[in-house]
Amino acid sequence: MDLTFEQGNFDDARLVRTRVFMEEQGFQDEFDDIDKNPSTIHVTLYADGQLAGCARTFPDPDRPGEPTRWVFGRLAVLPAMRKSGFGGLLLAESERLARAAGATEMHLHAQCSVMPFYERAGYVSYGAVELDEHVEHIWMHKALH
């Protein structure tokens, strides 16, 4: 299988996020101003030329004095492409790109149901469980080496 990543293809990322987060999971407010920020890195993954998934990462806008603190999120893999390890590949590629842009730590607001996925990738939870729309989330972080 030929796997390729692209950066900046927001149209394809929008397709995946609409399908997964809005149609499948019922989120109403999927898109935000961070999507348009020039420092946001949108990553899309293709398997044999077919769109498989997406993610995004960006410098933490709540910590402008800490340019090495980045936020990861909007990781989504299309239903037909799941169980192929693509989520882990998208996470690793996003971490690599963030490191290349100067990140030394990554934070993410994980759906609680997928905490084990992020824990296997080295993330540790912190803070209280919070509702993002109708789904429980928790903050997690990892030092990038």
Secondary structure, DSSP 4 states (H G I P E B T S, - for coil): --EEEEES-HHHHHHHHIIIIIIIT--S----GGGG-TT-EEEEEEETTEEEEEEEEEE-TT-TT-TTEEEEEEEEE-GGG-SSSHHHHHHHHHHHHHHHTT-SEEEEEEEGGGHHHHHHTT-EEEEEEEEETTEEEEEEEEE--
